[in-house]
Amino acid sequence: MTNRSSGSVSRRRILGCVVLACAGLALTGCTGSSAPAAAGKKGDQVVPVNIATASLRTVPVEIEVIGNVEAYSTIGVKAQVGGELVTVHFQEGDTVKKGDLLFNIDRRPFDAMVSQAQANLSRDTAQLSQAKANLARDVAAQKYSQAQAQRYQNLFKQGIISQDQSEQYTADADSKSEAVKADQAAIQSSQAAIEADKATLENAQIQLSYTTIRSPIDGRTGNLMVKQGNVVKANDIDLVTINQLSPIYVTFSVPEAQLGDVKRYMAAGKVKVMASPDKDPGAKLERGVLTFVDNAVDMTTGTIKLKGTFTNEDRRLWPGQFVRVVVLLTQRPDAVVVPTQAVQTGQDGVFVYVVKENNTVDSRPVVLGSRVDQDVVIEKGLEQGEKVVTEGTLRLVPGSRIRVGGGPGGGGRKKKG
């Protein structure tokens, strides 16, 4: 019995080894036959694609940065005299023109000051007239007294009258002369008083004019800081701020390495600047002119500040906005361009699939330049007339066979391994 059990165990072990060996052979056979078949199928596959031809184009040489919109001028409107703010003639956020009436301050105290100054002027003018009349009277009296003194002096010399009588007429003539001098001094005093009165009147009229506050510029009003009915002080807080929106500035910074190009092209003519508050690259750009280059480079950032001036007729640019800025320096002729969709990104950088004469593709690294509308400039790696794949790139590898036409919309970006 023991021998039969041992024999059964041995037969089962032998049978298990045979089964495992067969399974191993079958697995090896399947693996070996599948790989070549798959490889052969992949090599024979034809990928439908769309292509485009690299062409020459005149492209702009430009700098693209982010900038900030600034009002062309900002005016803080203050009261120049104190008093009650009796009238506000605008609504917050209104557009106003230069000279438009904004505020009225209670003018009654200043009217009184003007009236008082006018009265003082009238008084001193009358005093001047009186002093002139006195002068005319005393001049006539002086002439008569001098003639009398001369006659009596001659009579004294002839011994007709006494010396005392002669000296009385001489003293009277001298007093009349001093009266004339006093009248002349009174006239000068009255004239000085009149000049002072005119200055006081003019100042009072200026103070009165400050009770009417008008807009000094064309612009848009901001938040009203002091409401109607409040008492304001001279040169205290801003009643309202007005920003001039047309024209308007866009301020931005460029690397100092580009300062030389900017200065060179500004010396040759006007440098165009374009700006858009929209993030979409295809959005409408407002057009302006580069008008300011700062006088020093910012040492902390290595950039220099520039300003462009825009007419801003449509009011698309608003103070405080961040905008996309494009500085157009010049035009570059004969640049090689391809559609943006042709550019792929891999582990080794950017590349394009170039179509060869036997309808296969090759992966070629390229150096990109600026983007122009829906195209991109190829600085290095591609020549005019070469064809590149724009759609259907997802299924391509170097050496793939292609069929032009019928490529999937949009293609794909394949990571180059």
Summary of the structure (lengths in Angstrom):
residues: 417
radius of gyration: 50.2
end to end distance: 67.3
largest distance: 205.0
contacts: 1203
relative contact order: 0.17
helix: 38%
strand: 33%
